[in-house]
Structures are given as structure tokens and as C-alpha cells.
Amino acid sequence: MRNDETRKFFTQRELADHWRISIRTLEGWRYRGIGPTFTKIGNRVLYSRDAVLRFEEKGLMNMGPHHG
């Protein structure tokens, strides 16, 4: 069973979909050193669920006026 409560990592696509942003935005954040911490395994970029939750809790995400 893999759902948001049990998964340990998000892929780039999953996180982009979760936040309703583009993968390019995540790439730009990584390049600029902002956003949640990530792990690179080979060519795959993974974001730990804990890092994503910490990032969200700090209120560092600016999703714009049309997002919750």
C-alpha cells in the first residue's frame, strides 16, 4: 500500500503534481538552493516525505494567490 501517509520519498513528478507546480520550477529551486532537501540516486531526484513536510510546515512555499 503506497499512499501519502506511508511513502518515504516523492519523485519530482509526484511532488510537482502534489504542489501543482512544474518540474521546471523544482529544477530551478534546486539550482538556486531553495526548496526542500533532495537526494539524487543516479539520474533520479527524490524528495523525502519528511523534508517535504518540514518545508511545508515552515511556510516557505509560495504557491500564489490561487492555491490554498
C-alpha positions in Angstrom: 0.0 0.0 0.0 1.6 3.3 -1.1 -0.2 6.5 -0.3 0.8 9.9 1.0 0.9 8.6 4.6 3.2 5.6 4.0 5.6 6.7 1.2 9.1 7.7 2.2 10.0 9.6 -1.0 8.4 11.7 -3.7 9.7 11.7 -7.2 10.0 15.0 -9.0 6.8 14.3 -10.9 4.9 13.3 -7.7 6.0 16.4 -5.8 5.3 18.7 -8.7 1.8 17.2 -9.0 1.3 17.3 -5.2 2.1 21.1 -5.2 0.6 21.8 -8.6 3.8 23.3 -9.9 6.0 22.3 -12.9 9.1 20.1 -12.7 11.0 23.1 -14.2 10.1 25.0 -11.0 11.5 22.3 -8.8 14.6 22.2 -11.0 15.0 25.9 -10.7 14.7 25.7 -6.9 17.4 23.0 -6.7 19.7 25.1 -8.9 19.2 28.1 -6.7 19.5 26.1 -3.5 15.9 26.7 -2.3 13.1 24.2 -1.7 13.1 21.0 0.3 16.3 19.0 0.5 16.6 16.2 -2.0 18.6 13.0 -2.8 20.0 12.1 -6.1 20.3 8.4 -6.9 21.7 8.0 -10.4 19.7 10.3 -12.6 16.7 10.2 -10.2 15.9 13.1 -7.9 14.0 12.1 -4.8 12.5 14.2 -2.0 12.0 12.6 1.4 8.5 12.9 2.8 10.0 14.3 6.0 11.9 17.0 4.1 8.7 18.0 2.2 6.6 18.1 5.4 9.3 20.3 7.1 9.3 22.6 4.1 5.5 22.9 4.1 5.4 23.5 7.9 7.9 26.3 7.6 5.5 28.0 5.3 8.3 28.6 2.7 6.1 27.7 -0.2 4.6 30.5 -2.2 2.0 28.8 -4.3 0.4 32.0 -5.5 -3.0 33.5 -4.8 -5.0 30.7 -6.3 -3.6 27.9 -4.1 -4.8 27.2 -0.6 
